[in-house]
Amino acid sequence: QVRLVESGGGLVQPGGSLRLSCAASGSVFSRINFMGWYRQAPGKQRELVAGMPTGLNTYYPDSVKGRFTISGETAKNTIYLEMNNLKPEDTAVYYCHVQQDFRPYWGQGTQVTVSS
């Protein structure tokens, strides 16, 4: 069983930056198949904003490419999402997602609001 806890969300002005963290219980990076970040804005479907399948290229949709970066720190069992040049349309609840042994796990989400 993997437990994921996100943090780092908040209110930021357009053009600002945030770094989201996803702390995992246990050794999340062992037997991991996929790690990623999704977001869901009010009235919209949840969408993938950064995906890192093990052994494959990292994926970013065009809407965030060049502004968002996903990374992981094995020693801390933590996954990060660095977000730069934030725009109002980036406002959403952001969720960490991991697949370990092809079992899906989700965090509870952290709110990101981009507004002046």
ROVO-893488 format. One record per residue: x, y, z of N, C-alpha, C in turn. Coordinates in nm, 4 decimals, decimal comma, always signed. Layout:
REM residues N
n.px: X | n.py: Y | n.pz: Z | ca.px: X | ca.py: Y | ca.pz: Z | c.px: X | c.py: Y | c.pz: Z
...
This chain:
REM residues 116
n.px: +0,0843 | n.py: -0,1187 | n.pz: +0,0000 | ca.px: +0,0000 | ca.py: +0,0000 | ca.pz: +0,0000 | c.px: +0,0883 | c.py: +0,1243 | c.pz: +0,0000
n.px: +0,0561 | n.py: +0,2174 | n.pz: -0,0874 | ca.px: +0,1303 | ca.py: +0,3420 | ca.pz: -0,0978 | c.px: +0,0384 | c.py: +0,4569 | c.pz: -0,0582
n.px: +0,0839 | n.py: +0,5415 | n.pz: +0,0294 | ca.px: +0,0086 | ca.py: +0,6614 | ca.pz: +0,0673 | c.px: +0,0840 | c.py: +0,7830 | c.pz: +0,0152
n.px: +0,0105 | n.py: +0,8715 | n.pz: -0,0548 | ca.px: +0,0701 | ca.py: +0,9905 | ca.pz: -0,1148 | c.px: +0,0104 | c.py: +1,1150 | c.pz: -0,0507
n.px: +0,0946 | n.py: +1,2095 | n.pz: -0,0139 | ca.px: +0,0491 | ca.py: +1,3343 | ca.pz: +0,0470 | c.px: +0,1124 | c.py: +1,4505 | c.pz: -0,0270
n.px: +0,0265 | n.py: +1,5317 | n.pz: -0,0926 | ca.px: +0,0760 | ca.py: +1,6474 | ca.pz: -0,1656 | c.px: +0,0854 | c.py: +1,7693 | c.pz: -0,0745
n.px: +0,1735 | n.py: +1,8610 | n.pz: -0,1116 | ca.px: +0,1850 | ca.py: +1,9892 | ca.pz: -0,0430 | c.px: +0,2463 | c.py: +2,0899 | c.pz: -0,1401
n.px: +0,2428 | n.py: +2,2174 | n.pz: -0,0995 | ca.px: +0,3082 | ca.py: +2,3199 | ca.pz: -0,1798 | c.px: +0,2137 | c.py: +2,4063 | c.pz: -0,2614
n.px: +0,0856 | n.py: +2,3741 | n.pz: -0,2597 | ca.px: -0,0091 | ca.py: +2,4570 | ca.pz: -0,3324 | c.px: -0,0328 | c.py: +2,5895 | c.pz: -0,2622
n.px: -0,1059 | n.py: +2,6773 | n.pz: -0,3299 | ca.px: -0,1363 | ca.py: +2,8056 | ca.pz: -0,2696 | c.px: -0,1787 | c.py: +2,9068 | c.pz: -0,3733
n.px: -0,1794 | n.py: +3,0323 | n.pz: -0,3316 | ca.px: -0,2166 | ca.py: +3,1431 | ca.pz: -0,4193 | c.px: -0,0897 | c.py: +3,2092 | c.pz: -0,4727
n.px: -0,0850 | n.py: +3,2270 | n.pz: -0,6032 | ca.px: +0,0321 | ca.py: +3,2891 | ca.pz: -0,6653 | c.px: -0,0156 | c.py: +3,3818 | c.pz: -0,7765
n.px: +0,0600 | n.py: +3,4873 | n.pz: -0,7997 | ca.px: +0,0250 | ca.py: +3,5810 | ca.pz: -0,9059 | c.px: +0,0650 | c.py: +3,5249 | c.pz: -1,0423
n.px: -0,0008 | n.py: +3,5695 | n.pz: -1,1467 | ca.px: +0,0399 | ca.py: +3,5277 | ca.pz: -1,2819 | c.px: +0,1875 | c.py: +3,5575 | c.pz: -1,3058
n.px: +0,2551 | n.py: +3,4619 | n.pz: -1,3667 | ca.px: +0,3985 | ca.py: +3,4755 | ca.pz: -1,3886 | c.px: +0,4823 | c.py: +3,4186 | c.pz: -1,2760
n.px: +0,4193 | n.py: +3,3842 | n.pz: -1,1659 | ca.px: +0,4918 | ca.py: +3,3311 | ca.pz: -1,0510 | c.px: +0,5222 | c.py: +3,1834 | c.pz: -1,0626
n.px: +0,5832 | n.py: +3,1296 | n.pz: -0,9578 | ca.px: +0,6259 | ca.py: +2,9895 | ca.pz: -0,9567 | c.px: +0,5825 | c.py: +2,9207 | c.pz: -0,8284
n.px: +0,5633 | n.py: +2,7907 | n.pz: -0,8387 | ca.px: +0,5363 | ca.py: +2,7063 | ca.pz: -0,7230 | c.px: +0,6047 | c.py: +2,5723 | c.pz: -0,7442
n.px: +0,6392 | n.py: +2,5070 | n.pz: -0,6348 | ca.px: +0,6878 | ca.py: +2,3704 | ca.pz: -0,6427 | c.px: +0,5993 | c.py: +2,2828 | c.pz: -0,5552
n.px: +0,5339 | n.py: +2,1889 | n.pz: -0,6187 | ca.px: +0,4506 | ca.py: +2,0935 | ca.pz: -0,5471 | c.px: +0,5346 | c.py: +1,9723 | c.pz: -0,5079
n.px: +0,5046 | n.py: +1,9183 | n.pz: -0,3918 | ca.px: +0,5722 | ca.py: +1,7983 | ca.pz: -0,3442 | c.px: +0,4696 | c.py: +1,6887 | c.pz: -0,3195
n.px: +0,5114 | n.py: +1,5665 | n.pz: -0,3404 | ca.px: +0,4272 | ca.py: +1,4503 | ca.pz: -0,3158 | c.px: +0,5112 | c.py: +1,3519 | c.pz: -0,2356
n.px: +0,4850 | n.py: +1,3465 | n.pz: -0,1063 | ca.px: +0,5601 | ca.py: +1,2572 | ca.pz: -0,0191 | c.px: +0,4905 | c.py: +1,1217 | c.pz: -0,0144
n.px: +0,5677 | n.py: +1,0176 | n.pz: -0,0380 | ca.px: +0,5119 | ca.py: +0,8825 | ca.pz: -0,0420 | c.px: +0,5565 | c.py: +0,8006 | c.pz: +0,0784
n.px: +0,4666 | n.py: +0,7179 | n.pz: +0,1278 | ca.px: +0,5026 | ca.py: +0,6261 | ca.pz: +0,2349 | c.px: +0,5760 | c.py: +0,5078 | c.pz: +0,1729
n.px: +0,6748 | n.py: +0,4603 | n.pz: +0,2409 | ca.px: +0,7467 | ca.py: +0,3453 | ca.pz: +0,1888 | c.px: +0,8340 | c.py: +0,3793 | c.pz: +0,0699
n.px: +0,8875 | n.py: +0,2778 | n.pz: +0,0069 | ca.px: +0,9777 | ca.py: +0,2947 | ca.pz: -0,1057 | c.px: +0,8971 | c.py: +0,2985 | c.pz: -0,2346
n.px: +0,8454 | n.py: +0,4186 | n.pz: -0,2651 | ca.px: +0,7565 | ca.py: +0,4294 | ca.pz: -0,3800 | c.px: +0,8295 | c.py: +0,4025 | c.pz: -0,5107
n.px: +0,9597 | n.py: +0,4291 | n.pz: -0,5133 | ca.px: +1,0327 | ca.py: +0,4156 | ca.pz: -0,6386 | c.px: +1,0704 | c.py: +0,2713 | c.pz: -0,6708
n.px: +1,0505 | n.py: +0,1804 | n.pz: -0,5764 | ca.px: +1,0747 | ca.py: +0,0406 | ca.pz: -0,6078 | c.px: +0,9525 | c.py: -0,0156 | c.pz: -0,6797
n.px: +0,9751 | n.py: -0,0859 | n.pz: -0,7871 | ca.px: +0,8690 | ca.py: -0,1493 | ca.pz: -0,8673 | c.px: +0,7704 | c.py: -0,0468 | c.pz: -0,9209
n.px: +0,8152 | n.py: +0,0760 | n.pz: -0,9446 | ca.px: +0,7246 | ca.py: +0,1796 | ca.pz: -0,9945 | c.px: +0,7133 | c.py: +0,1671 | c.pz: -1,1463
n.px: +0,5922 | n.py: +0,1817 | n.pz: -1,1962 | ca.px: +0,5679 | ca.py: +0,1758 | ca.pz: -1,3393 | c.px: +0,5442 | c.py: +0,3133 | c.pz: -1,3990
n.px: +0,4899 | n.py: +0,4020 | n.pz: -1,3150 | ca.px: +0,4526 | ca.py: +0,5346 | ca.pz: -1,3650 | c.px: +0,4412 | c.py: +0,6300 | c.pz: -1,2481
n.px: +0,4828 | n.py: +0,7549 | n.pz: -1,2692 | ca.px: +0,4541 | ca.py: +0,8601 | ca.pz: -1,1735 | c.px: +0,4146 | c.py: +0,9846 | c.pz: -1,2517
n.px: +0,3236 | n.py: +1,0603 | n.pz: -1,1965 | ca.px: +0,2783 | ca.py: +1,1771 | ca.pz: -1,2683 | c.px: +0,1973 | c.py: +1,2714 | c.pz: -1,1833
n.px: +0,1651 | n.py: +1,3836 | n.pz: -1,2415 | ca.px: +0,0798 | ca.py: +1,4839 | ca.pz: -1,1801 | c.px: -0,0389 | c.py: +1,5114 | c.pz: -1,2726
n.px: -0,1553 | n.py: +1,5178 | n.pz: -1,2128 | ca.px: -0,2789 | ca.py: +1,5528 | ca.pz: -1,2826 | c.px: -0,3361 | c.py: +1,6785 | c.pz: -1,2184
n.px: -0,4283 | n.py: +1,7406 | n.pz: -1,2888 | ca.px: -0,5009 | ca.py: +1,8527 | ca.pz: -1,2296 | c.px: -0,6468 | c.py: +1,8481 | c.pz: -1,2728
n.px: -0,7305 | n.py: +1,9090 | n.pz: -1,1891 | ca.px: -0,8725 | ca.py: +1,9162 | ca.pz: -1,2196 | c.px: -0,9260 | c.py: +2,0518 | c.pz: -1,1796
n.px: -0,9717 | n.py: +2,1259 | n.pz: -1,2797 | ca.px: -1,0328 | ca.py: +2,2564 | ca.pz: -1,2567 | c.px: -1,1834 | c.py: +2,2375 | c.pz: -1,2390
n.px: -1,2504 | n.py: +2,3310 | n.pz: -1,1744 | ca.px: -1,3958 | ca.py: +2,3189 | ca.pz: -1,1540 | c.px: -1,4701 | c.py: +2,3004 | c.pz: -1,2853
n.px: -1,5551 | n.py: +2,1995 | n.pz: -1,2904 | ca.px: -1,6351 | ca.py: +2,1750 | ca.pz: -1,4093 | c.px: -1,5617 | c.py: +2,1091 | c.pz: -1,5232
n.px: -1,4350 | n.py: +2,0698 | n.pz: -1,5001 | ca.px: -1,3565 | ca.py: +2,0077 | ca.pz: -1,6062 | c.px: -1,3102 | c.py: +1,8692 | c.pz: -1,5644
n.px: -1,2707 | n.py: +1,7907 | n.pz: -1,6637 | ca.px: -1,2181 | ca.py: +1,6581 | ca.pz: -1,6352 | c.px: -1,0752 | c.py: +1,6673 | c.pz: -1,5838
n.px: -1,0360 | n.py: +1,5659 | n.pz: -1,5083 | ca.px: -0,8981 | ca.py: +1,5584 | ca.pz: -1,4617 | c.px: -0,8074 | c.py: +1,5352 | c.pz: -1,5819
n.px: -0,6963 | n.py: +1,6103 | n.pz: -1,5880 | ca.px: -0,6048 | ca.py: +1,5971 | ca.pz: -1,7003 | c.px: -0,4619 | c.py: +1,5756 | c.pz: -1,6524
n.px: -0,3856 | n.py: +1,5035 | n.pz: -1,7333 | ca.px: -0,2454 | ca.py: +1,4780 | ca.pz: -1,7039 | c.px: -0,1634 | c.py: +1,6010 | c.pz: -1,7420
n.px: -0,0789 | n.py: +1,6480 | n.pz: -1,6509 | ca.px: +0,0084 | ca.py: +1,7617 | ca.pz: -1,6814 | c.px: +0,1559 | c.py: +1,7225 | c.pz: -1,6834
n.px: +0,1896 | n.py: +1,6092 | n.pz: -1,6289 | ca.px: +0,3276 | ca.py: +1,5619 | ca.pz: -1,6337 | c.px: +0,3261 | c.py: +1,4126 | c.pz: -1,6051
n.px: +0,3809 | n.py: +1,3342 | n.pz: -1,6964 | ca.px: +0,3808 | ca.py: +1,1896 | ca.pz: -1,6798 | c.px: +0,5161 | c.py: +1,1310 | c.pz: -1,7083
n.px: +0,5608 | n.py: +1,0412 | n.pz: -1,6215 | ca.px: +0,6924 | ca.py: +0,9806 | ca.pz: -1,6367 | c.px: +0,6785 | c.py: +0,8297 | c.pz: -1,6262
n.px: +0,6523 | n.py: +0,7633 | n.pz: -1,7386 | ca.px: +0,6506 | ca.py: +0,6165 | ca.pz: -1,7358 | c.px: +0,7925 | c.py: +0,5655 | c.pz: -1,7227
n.px: +0,8124 | n.py: +0,4628 | n.pz: -1,6440 | ca.px: +0,9458 | ca.py: +0,4087 | ca.pz: -1,6230 | c.px: +1,0040 | c.py: +0,3609 | c.pz: -1,7557
n.px: +1,1234 | n.py: +0,4101 | n.pz: -1,7894 | ca.px: +1,1912 | ca.py: +0,3679 | ca.pz: -1,9105 | c.px: +1,1472 | c.py: +0,4377 | c.pz: -2,0370
n.px: +1,0530 | n.py: +0,5294 | n.pz: -2,0264 | ca.px: +1,0035 | ca.py: +0,6005 | ca.pz: -2,1441 | c.px: +1,0202 | c.py: +0,7508 | c.pz: -2,1249
n.px: +0,9934 | n.py: +0,8246 | n.pz: -2,2322 | ca.px: +1,0095 | ca.py: +0,9696 | ca.pz: -2,2244 | c.px: +0,9026 | c.py: +1,0330 | c.pz: -2,1362
n.px: +0,9406 | n.py: +1,1409 | n.pz: -2,0730 | ca.px: +0,8458 | ca.py: +1,2178 | ca.pz: -1,9937 | c.px: +0,7496 | c.py: +1,2901 | c.pz: -2,0867
n.px: +0,6242 | n.py: +1,2965 | n.pz: -2,0451 | ca.px: +0,5208 | ca.py: +1,3607 | ca.pz: -2,1271 | c.px: +0,4693 | c.py: +1,4859 | c.pz: -2,0586
n.px: +0,4562 | n.py: +1,5912 | n.pz: -2,1396 | ca.px: +0,3888 | ca.py: +1,7136 | ca.pz: -2,0962 | c.px: +0,2930 | c.py: +1,7564 | c.pz: -2,2072
n.px: +0,1717 | n.py: +1,7941 | n.pz: -2,1744 | ca.px: +0,0840 | ca.py: +1,8479 | ca.pz: -2,2778 | c.px: +0,1340 | c.py: +1,9857 | c.pz: -2,3208
n.px: +0,0922 | n.py: +2,0286 | n.pz: -2,4371 | ca.px: +0,1379 | ca.py: +2,1570 | ca.pz: -2,4900 | c.px: +0,1062 | c.py: +2,2732 | c.pz: -2,3965
n.px: -0,0018 | n.py: +2,2601 | n.pz: -2,3205 | ca.px: -0,0451 | ca.py: +2,3698 | ca.pz: -2,2340 | c.px: +0,0554 | c.py: +2,4016 | c.pz: -2,1235
n.px: +0,1413 | n.py: +2,3053 | n.pz: -2,0881 | ca.px: +0,2374 | ca.py: +2,3292 | ca.pz: -1,9791 | c.px: +0,3818 | c.py: +2,3064 | c.pz: -2,0222
n.px: +0,4021 | n.py: +2,2580 | n.pz: -2,1439 | ca.px: +0,5369 | ca.py: +2,2256 | ca.pz: -2,1905 | c.px: +0,6267 | c.py: +2,3492 | c.pz: -2,1834
n.px: +0,7459 | n.py: +2,3293 | n.pz: -2,1277 | ca.px: +0,8387 | ca.py: +2,4396 | ca.pz: -2,1123 | c.px: +0,8205 | c.py: +2,5183 | c.pz: -1,9837
n.px: +0,7100 | n.py: +2,4929 | n.pz: -1,9129 | ca.px: +0,6835 | ca.py: +2,5647 | ca.pz: -1,7872 | c.px: +0,6820 | c.py: +2,4709 | c.pz: -1,6668
n.px: +0,6411 | n.py: +2,3455 | n.pz: -1,6858 | ca.px: +0,6313 | ca.py: +2,2488 | ca.pz: -1,5769 | c.px: +0,7411 | c.py: +2,1436 | c.pz: -1,5916
n.px: +0,7931 | n.py: +2,0973 | n.pz: -1,4772 | ca.px: +0,8929 | ca.py: +1,9918 | ca.pz: -1,4778 | c.px: +0,8648 | c.py: +1,8947 | c.pz: -1,3641
n.px: +0,8589 | n.py: +1,7663 | n.pz: -1,3966 | ca.px: +0,8409 | ca.py: +1,6631 | ca.pz: -1,2958 | c.px: +0,9765 | c.py: +1,6015 | c.pz: -1,2627
n.px: +0,9944 | n.py: +1,5696 | n.pz: -1,1346 | ca.px: +1,1187 | ca.py: +1,5042 | ca.pz: -1,0927 | c.px: +1,0901 | c.py: +1,4213 | c.pz: -0,9687
n.px: +1,1855 | n.py: +1,3359 | n.pz: -0,9353 | ca.px: +1,1710 | ca.py: +1,2533 | ca.pz: -0,8167 | c.px: +1,3002 | c.py: +1,2485 | c.pz: -0,7381
n.px: +1,2873 | n.py: +1,2352 | n.pz: -0,6086 | ca.px: +1,4041 | ca.py: +1,2244 | ca.pz: -0,5210 | c.px: +1,3914 | c.py: +1,0940 | c.pz: -0,4428
n.px: +1,4691 | n.py: +0,9949 | n.pz: -0,4846 | ca.px: +1,4558 | ca.py: +0,8608 | ca.pz: -0,4280 | c.px: +1,4798 | c.py: +0,8585 | c.pz: -0,2781
n.px: +1,5829 | n.py: +0,9287 | n.pz: -0,2336 | ca.px: +1,6197 | ca.py: +0,9246 | ca.pz: -0,0918 | c.px: +1,5085 | c.py: +0,9763 | c.pz: -0,0013
n.px: +1,4250 | n.py: +1,0650 | n.pz: -0,0540 | ca.px: +1,3167 | ca.py: +1,1231 | ca.pz: +0,0252 | c.px: +1,1809 | c.py: +1,0656 | c.pz: -0,0128
n.px: +1,1789 | n.py: +0,9682 | n.pz: -0,1045 | ca.px: +1,0511 | ca.py: +0,9115 | ca.pz: -0,1512 | c.px: +0,9529 | c.py: +1,0220 | c.pz: -0,1887
n.px: +1,0010 | n.py: +1,1194 | n.pz: -0,2618 | ca.px: +0,9201 | ca.py: +1,2375 | ca.pz: -0,2931 | c.px: +0,9231 | c.py: +1,2653 | c.pz: -0,4420
n.px: +0,8077 | n.py: +1,3045 | n.pz: -0,4938 | ca.px: +0,7931 | ca.py: +1,3462 | ca.pz: -0,6335 | c.px: +0,7599 | c.py: +1,4943 | c.pz: -0,6347
n.px: +0,8196 | n.py: +1,5674 | n.pz: -0,7273 | ca.px: +0,8004 | ca.py: +1,7117 | ca.pz: -0,7339 | c.px: +0,7380 | c.py: +1,7525 | c.pz: -0,8673
n.px: +0,6723 | n.py: +1,8668 | n.pz: -0,8648 | ca.px: +0,6284 | ca.py: +1,9323 | ca.pz: -0,9867 | c.px: +0,6673 | c.py: +2,0788 | c.pz: -0,9745
n.px: +0,7654 | n.py: +2,1175 | n.pz: -1,0536 | ca.px: +0,8088 | ca.py: +2,2568 | ca.pz: -1,0581 | c.px: +0,7243 | c.py: +2,3277 | c.pz: -1,1623
n.px: +0,6599 | n.py: +2,4377 | n.pz: -1,1222 | ca.px: +0,5719 | ca.py: +2,5112 | ca.pz: -1,2127 | c.px: +0,6179 | c.py: +2,6559 | c.pz: -1,2208
n.px: +0,6503 | n.py: +2,7001 | n.pz: -1,3404 | ca.px: +0,6980 | ca.py: +2,8363 | ca.pz: -1,3630 | c.px: +0,6049 | c.py: +2,9102 | c.pz: -1,4588
n.px: +0,6156 | n.py: +3,0426 | n.pz: -1,4568 | ca.px: +0,5350 | ca.py: +3,1267 | ca.pz: -1,5450 | c.px: +0,3875 | c.py: +3,0852 | c.pz: -1,5395
n.px: +0,3355 | n.py: +3,0768 | n.pz: -1,4196 | ca.px: +0,2000 | ca.py: +3,0292 | ca.pz: -1,4005 | c.px: +0,0975 | c.py: +3,1253 | c.pz: -1,4589
n.px: -0,0107 | n.py: +3,0672 | n.pz: -1,5095 | ca.px: -0,1175 | ca.py: +3,1436 | ca.pz: -1,5735 | c.px: -0,2490 | c.py: +3,1179 | c.pz: -1,4995
n.px: -0,3444 | n.py: +3,2087 | n.pz: -1,5103 | ca.px: -0,4737 | ca.py: +3,1863 | ca.pz: -1,4431 | c.px: -0,5382 | c.py: +3,0532 | c.pz: -1,4818
n.px: -0,5160 | n.py: +3,0089 | n.pz: -1,6048 | ca.px: -0,5762 | ca.py: +2,8821 | ca.pz: -1,6480 | c.px: -0,5093 | c.py: +2,7601 | c.pz: -1,5855
n.px: -0,4019 | n.py: +2,7804 | n.pz: -1,5116 | ca.px: -0,3391 | ca.py: +2,6711 | ca.pz: -1,4376 | c.px: -0,4099 | c.py: +2,6465 | c.pz: -1,3038
n.px: -0,5036 | n.py: +2,7311 | n.pz: -1,2691 | ca.px: -0,5768 | ca.py: +2,7152 | ca.pz: -1,1443 | c.px: -0,6538 | c.py: +2,5838 | c.pz: -1,1435
n.px: -0,6283 | n.py: +2,5025 | n.pz: -1,0401 | ca.px: -0,6899 | ca.py: +2,3701 | ca.pz: -1,0314 | c.px: -0,6443 | c.py: +2,3023 | c.pz: -0,9028
n.px: -0,7043 | n.py: +2,1883 | n.pz: -0,8747 | ca.px: -0,6520 | ca.py: +2,1002 | ca.pz: -0,7715 | c.px: -0,5549 | c.py: +2,0051 | c.pz: -0,8403
n.px: -0,4360 | n.py: +1,9944 | n.pz: -0,7857 | ca.px: -0,3315 | ca.py: +1,9120 | ca.pz: -0,8444 | c.px: -0,3159 | c.py: +1,7835 | c.pz: -0,7631
n.px: -0,3096 | n.py: +1,6705 | n.pz: -0,8361 | ca.px: -0,3026 | ca.py: +1,5389 | ca.pz: -0,7739 | c.px: -0,1767 | c.py: +1,4658 | c.pz: -0,8180
n.px: -0,1147 | n.py: +1,4021 | n.pz: -0,7231 | ca.px: -0,0019 | ca.py: +1,3147 | ca.pz: -0,7495 | c.px: -0,0571 | c.py: +1,1746 | c.pz: -0,7780
n.px: +0,0030 | n.py: +1,1057 | n.pz: -0,8737 | ca.px: -0,0430 | ca.py: +0,9721 | ca.pz: -0,9116 | c.px: +0,0768 | c.py: +0,8815 | c.pz: -0,9341
n.px: +0,0683 | n.py: +0,7608 | n.pz: -0,8799 | ca.px: +0,1750 | ca.py: +0,6625 | ca.pz: -0,8934 | c.px: +0,1130 | c.py: +0,5273 | c.pz: -0,9266
n.px: +0,1815 | n.py: +0,4529 | n.pz: -1,0095 | ca.px: +0,1453 | ca.py: +0,3131 | ca.pz: -1,0312 | c.px: +0,2641 | c.py: +0,2273 | c.pz: -0,9887
n.px: +0,2390 | n.py: +0,1420 | n.pz: -0,8910 | ca.px: +0,3425 | ca.py: +0,0522 | ca.pz: -0,8429 | c.px: +0,2921 | c.py: -0,0893 | c.pz: -0,8627
n.px: +0,3699 | n.py: -0,1716 | n.pz: -0,9321 | ca.px: +0,3207 | ca.py: -0,3053 | ca.pz: -0,9702 | c.px: +0,1867 | c.py: -0,2925 | c.pz: -1,0428
n.px: +0,1705 | n.py: -0,1841 | n.pz: -1,1184 | ca.px: +0,0515 | ca.py: -0,1542 | ca.pz: -1,1980 | c.px: -0,0728 | c.py: -0,1313 | c.pz: -1,1129
n.px: -0,0546 | n.py: -0,1055 | n.pz: -0,9849 | ca.px: -0,1653 | ca.py: -0,0656 | ca.pz: -0,8977 | c.px: -0,1631 | c.py: +0,0862 | c.pz: -0,8859
n.px: -0,2781 | n.py: +0,1510 | n.pz: -0,9071 | ca.px: -0,2824 | ca.py: +0,2973 | ca.pz: -0,9040 | c.px: -0,3012 | c.py: +0,3519 | c.pz: -0,7629
n.px: -0,2325 | n.py: +0,4611 | n.pz: -0,7361 | ca.px: -0,2454 | ca.py: +0,5311 | ca.pz: -0,6090 | c.px: -0,2558 | c.py: +0,6808 | c.pz: -0,6362
n.px: -0,3397 | n.py: +0,7482 | n.pz: -0,5571 | ca.px: -0,3625 | ca.py: +0,8920 | ca.pz: -0,5721 | c.px: -0,3449 | c.py: +0,9628 | c.pz: -0,4386
n.px: -0,2980 | n.py: +1,0850 | n.pz: -0,4468 | ca.px: -0,2962 | ca.py: +1,1702 | ca.pz: -0,3301 | c.px: -0,4305 | c.py: +1,2399 | c.pz: -0,3155
n.px: -0,4426 | n.py: +1,3218 | n.pz: -0,2105 | ca.px: -0,5690 | ca.py: +1,3884 | ca.pz: -0,1817 | c.px: -0,5841 | c.py: +1,5203 | c.pz: -0,2579
n.px: -0,4769 | n.py: +1,5679 | n.pz: -0,3162 | ca.px: -0,4816 | ca.py: +1,6901 | ca.pz: -0,3957 | c.px: -0,4383 | c.py: +1,8132 | c.pz: -0,3189
n.px: -0,3864 | n.py: +1,9103 | n.pz: -0,3915 | ca.px: -0,3487 | ca.py: +2,0390 | ca.pz: -0,3333 | c.px: -0,3937 | c.py: +2,1495 | c.pz: -0,4289
n.px: -0,4544 | n.py: +2,2538 | n.pz: -0,3734 | ca.px: -0,5126 | ca.py: +2,3606 | ca.pz: -0,4545 | c.px: -0,4049 | c.py: +2,4589 | c.pz: -0,4994
n.px: -0,4077 | n.py: +2,4899 | n.pz: -0,6276 | ca.px: -0,3231 | ca.py: +2,5948 | ca.pz: -0,6843 | c.px: -0,4149 | c.py: +2,6999 | c.pz: -0,7458
n.px: -0,3992 | n.py: +2,8233 | n.pz: -0,7014 | ca.px: -0,4791 | ca.py: +2,9330 | ca.pz: -0,7534 | c.px: -0,3865 | c.py: +3,0404 | c.pz: -0,8074
n.px: -0,4040 | n.py: +3,0733 | n.pz: -0,9345 | ca.px: -0,3219 | ca.py: +3,1754 | ca.pz: -0,9986 | c.px: -0,4109 | c.py: +3,2959 | c.pz: -1,0258
n.px: -0,3859 | n.py: +3,4028 | n.pz: -0,9530 | ca.px: -0,4718 | ca.py: +3,5204 | ca.pz: -0,9632 | c.px: -0,3981 | c.py: +3,6439 | c.pz: -0,9145
n.px: -0,4310 | n.py: +3,7562 | n.pz: -0,9744 | ca.px: -0,3737 | ca.py: +3,8818 | ca.pz: -0,9276 | c.px: -0,4660 | c.py: +3,9484 | c.pz: -0,8257
